[in-house]
Amino acid sequence: MIISLSETNSSEIAREIVRLREKGGAVALGRVLTLVVVAGQNENEEAINAANHASGEHPMRVIVVHTQLQEPESRLDAEIRVGSDAGASEVIVLHASGATAHDPAALVQPLLLPDAPIVTWWPEHSSLKPSETRLGKMAQLRITDTHFSEHAEATLVQLAEGYADGDTNLAWTRITRWRAQLAAVLDQPPYLPVLRAEVDYSAPSTSTLLMAGWLAEFLQVPVTMHKVDGEVPGNLRAVRLYRENGQIELSRTSKATAILRQPDQPDQVIPLVLRDRYDVLNEELRSLAPDPVYAATLKGGVPRVLASRGTVKFPEE
């Protein structure tokens, strides 16, 4: 069910939600968080679909904020979606224009769930200093998604400059299973130190740079990156770790699998499914705590990789 409200305000929207609840329980209680989505018009539906998918595990109130600052008329229109149109969530879509759009936090504040955590998500990675925005300041967790950024190096530089505890990035979440598999291998005998590492990729991206940065930061070894061709799906193609006894290689072979090669062991087929936005958003919402590993990678490992490549330089801390 979708209820449309024209030329409204936040108080009227809040009253309508209460009315729906009292009328027939269309809006269920028991929400565990408020997800504020800062999306452009073209991203609204995809972001809502991703939030609805995540709501199966995390029942929530979703507030989608779409602002049109260039419009001359000051106006707020809204949609309230419940039932089959909202999954296990309740979705409020705010269309603000003109002067009304200048302070989205004031529009969102009356609609927040009481005593529940707040997460702000920028699906279009439009905020590279999320903690400095009004919507970011009110949130415990601030999610960007730079995976498809056309300027990967510069984007990570700006994210590092503006980083605050509680910032995270779906480009980082996309490589969680790669990192888990590599960590599991190194946690087994013979426990030899890694001397150097390599990362293969098909196109420059923040995900592949974060992978290289993670290796550089936590193994304290030089990491080189190689652009490769081929028809293997996915952008991150392979990671190789070199030790005295030989090479460990994890390389993607299909959308769902990878091959793990280790010295003196048979090759292993490893499940490694390409992850979509629905999957990684769901993972991020499981923990609202700051991610110190991401912070160390972004502020320490990535600068080391970029310095070794002689490209973008990070500012001194």
FENHU-V973521 format. One record per residue. N is the residue number from 1. PHI is phi in whole degrees, -180 to 180 (* if undefined). OMEGA is omega in degrees with one decimal (NA if undefined). Layout:
BEGIN
N_PHI_OMEGA + N_PHI_OMEGA
END
This chain:
BEGIN
1_*_179.2 + 2_-124_177.2 + 3_-108_-179.9 + 4_-103_177.7 + 5_-126_-178.9 + 6_-106_178.7 + 7_45_-173.6 + 8_-114_173.7 + 9_-147_-174.2 + 10_-64_179.8 + 11_-65_178.4 + 12_-65_178.3 + 13_-64_179.5 + 14_-62_178.6 + 15_-65_179.6 + 16_-67_177.2 + 17_-64_177.6 + 18_-63_179.5 + 19_-62_178.7 + 20_-63_179.8 + 21_-65_-178.1 + 22_-71_-176.7 + 23_-69_-176.5 + 24_-160_-179.9 + 25_69_-179.0 + 26_-63_176.5 + 27_-108_-174.4 + 28_-78_174.8 + 29_-86_177.3 + 30_89_176.6 + 31_-69_-175.6 + 32_-101_179.4 + 33_-164_170.6 + 34_-110_176.6 + 35_-107_177.4 + 36_-99_-176.5 + 37_-109_179.2 + 38_-100_-170.7 + 39_-129_170.6 + 40_-77_-176.4 + 41_-57_-177.0 + 42_-74_-177.2 + 43_-99_-173.2 + 44_-54_-172.8 + 45_-68_178.4 + 46_-63_178.4 + 47_-64_178.3 + 48_-64_178.7 + 49_-62_178.5 + 50_-64_178.9 + 51_-66_178.3 + 52_-62_177.9 + 53_-63_-179.7 + 54_-69_-175.9 + 55_-68_175.5 + 56_-62_177.4 + 57_-99_-176.3 + 58_-130_176.7 + 59_-56_-170.5 + 60_-153_165.7 + 61_-100_-179.8 + 62_-108_176.6 + 63_-117_179.9 + 64_-96_-177.0 + 65_-111_177.0 + 66_-120_-176.3 + 67_-112_175.4 + 68_-128_-174.7 + 69_-66_-174.5 + 70_-78_-178.8 + 71_-70_-177.9 + 72_-72_-176.3 + 73_-84_175.6 + 74_-85_-170.9 + 75_-159_173.8 + 76_-130_171.1 + 77_-112_-176.3 + 78_-148_169.4 + 79_-126_172.5 + 80_-115_-178.1 + 81_-114_179.1 + 82_-138_178.1 + 83_70_-175.5 + 84_-66_179.1 + 85_-85_-176.1 + 86_-135_-178.5 + 87_59_176.5 + 88_-95_-179.2 + 89_-113_161.4 + 90_-120_-172.4 + 91_-115_175.9 + 92_-119_179.0 + 93_-106_-179.4 + 94_-105_174.7 + 95_-112_-177.1 + 96_-108_-179.6 + 97_-135_177.4 + 98_63_-177.6 + 99_-62_179.3 + 100_-61_-175.5 + 101_-82_-174.0 + 102_-74_-179.8 + 103_-132_-178.3 + 104_-62_179.6 + 105_-62_178.9 + 106_-67_177.3 + 107_-73_-175.1 + 108_-79_-171.8 + 109_-50_-178.4 + 110_-70_-175.7 + 111_-102_-179.5 + 112_-70_174.1 + 113_-69_178.6 + 114_-69_174.1 + 115_57_177.7 + 116_-127_178.6 + 117_-61_179.1 + 118_-118_175.1 + 119_-121_175.2 + 120_-111_-175.2 + 121_-128_174.8 + 122_-109_-177.6 + 123_-61_-177.6 + 124_-98_-177.3 + 125_43_-177.2 + 126_-74_-179.9 + 127_-111_179.3 + 128_-95_170.7 + 129_-132_-169.2 + 130_-62_-176.8 + 131_-72_-179.1 + 132_-93_178.3 + 133_-90_179.5 + 134_-63_179.9 + 135_-71_176.9 + 136_-75_-177.6 + 137_-64_-178.1 + 138_-85_-171.7 + 139_-102_171.7 + 140_-79_-180.0 + 141_-130_-179.6 + 142_-124_-172.9 + 143_-109_169.0 + 144_-109_176.5 + 145_-143_-176.4 + 146_-101_-173.4 + 147_-56_-176.3 + 148_-103_178.2 + 149_-63_179.5 + 150_-81_-179.0 + 151_-128_-169.9 + 152_-59_-175.4 + 153_-65_-179.1 + 154_-64_179.3 + 155_-63_179.9 + 156_-69_174.9 + 157_-59_-178.4 + 158_-68_177.4 + 159_-64_178.9 + 160_-66_179.6 + 161_-63_-176.7 + 162_-101_-173.7 + 163_-65_170.4 + 164_-141_178.0 + 165_-54_-176.6 + 166_106_174.9 + 167_-79_171.8 + 168_-149_-167.7 + 169_-150_179.9 + 170_-67_172.6 + 171_-64_176.1 + 172_-73_-178.9 + 173_-64_-178.9 + 174_-62_-178.3 + 175_-103_-178.7 + 176_-57_-175.3 + 177_-71_171.6 + 178_-61_-177.9 + 179_-65_180.0 + 180_-64_-179.0 + 181_-67_179.3 + 182_-66_178.4 + 183_-63_179.5 + 184_-64_178.3 + 185_-65_-178.3 + 186_-72_179.1 + 187_-88_179.4 + 188_-117_176.2 + 189_-56_18.0 + 190_-96_175.2 + 191_59_177.2 + 192_-81_179.3 + 193_-69_174.3 + 194_-82_-177.2 + 195_-94_178.1 + 196_-163_-177.5 + 197_-143_177.5 + 198_-135_176.8 + 199_-128_175.4 + 200_-101_-179.4 + 201_-145_179.5 + 202_-96_178.0 + 203_-153_179.5 + 204_-60_178.4 + 205_-155_177.9 + 206_-69_178.7 + 207_-64_-179.0 + 208_-70_176.0 + 209_-66_177.3 + 210_-67_175.3 + 211_-61_178.4 + 212_-62_179.0 + 213_-65_178.1 + 214_-62_178.5 + 215_-63_-178.5 + 216_-65_-175.8 + 217_-75_-170.9 + 218_-98_171.2 + 219_-102_-178.9 + 220_54_179.6 + 221_-133_173.9 + 222_-69_-179.5 + 223_-127_175.3 + 224_-112_-178.3 + 225_-120_-176.2 + 226_-129_173.1 + 227_-83_-176.8 + 228_-127_176.7 + 229_-103_179.0 + 230_120_-175.0 + 231_-101_177.1 + 232_-66_-179.2 + 233_-69_177.3 + 234_89_-178.7 + 235_-90_176.6 + 236_-80_-171.6 + 237_-97_-175.5 + 238_-160_171.5 + 239_-130_178.2 + 240_-123_177.5 + 241_-118_-176.6 + 242_-108_175.2 + 243_-126_-177.0 + 244_-61_-177.0 + 245_-90_178.0 + 246_136_-170.6 + 247_-115_170.0 + 248_-103_-179.4 + 249_-133_172.1 + 250_-118_-175.1 + 251_-132_179.9 + 252_-73_177.9 + 253_-118_179.8 + 254_-158_177.8 + 255_-64_-172.7 + 256_-120_-172.2 + 257_-137_172.9 + 258_-141_176.2 + 259_-110_175.0 + 260_-106_178.5 + 261_-116_179.2 + 262_-137_179.3 + 263_-60_173.7 + 264_63_176.8 + 265_-135_176.3 + 266_-68_176.9 + 267_-62_179.3 + 268_-119_172.2 + 269_-88_-174.0 + 270_-113_172.4 + 271_-64_-179.4 + 272_-153_-173.8 + 273_-75_172.1 + 274_-61_-172.4 + 275_-100_177.0 + 276_-98_-176.5 + 277_-62_-179.3 + 278_-61_-175.9 + 279_-65_-175.0 + 280_-73_175.4 + 281_-63_178.6 + 282_-58_179.7 + 283_-64_-177.7 + 284_-64_-176.6 + 285_-78_179.1 + 286_-74_-179.6 + 287_-137_179.4 + 288_-100_-178.4 + 289_-83_174.6 + 290_-59_-178.9 + 291_-108_-177.4 + 292_-67_178.7 + 293_-69_175.6 + 294_-62_-179.6 + 295_-60_-179.4 + 296_-66_178.6 + 297_-67_-177.3 + 298_-66_-173.2 + 299_-93_-178.3 + 300_-118_-174.3 + 301_-72_-178.3 + 302_-62_176.3 + 303_-57_179.9 + 304_-66_179.1 + 305_-66_-179.1 + 306_-65_178.1 + 307_-64_-179.7 + 308_-69_178.8 + 309_-89_179.1 + 310_68_-178.7 + 311_-108_-176.2 + 312_-70_177.6 + 313_-103_175.6 + 314_-85_176.8 + 315_-69_175.9 + 316_-67_178.8 + 317_-81_NA
END
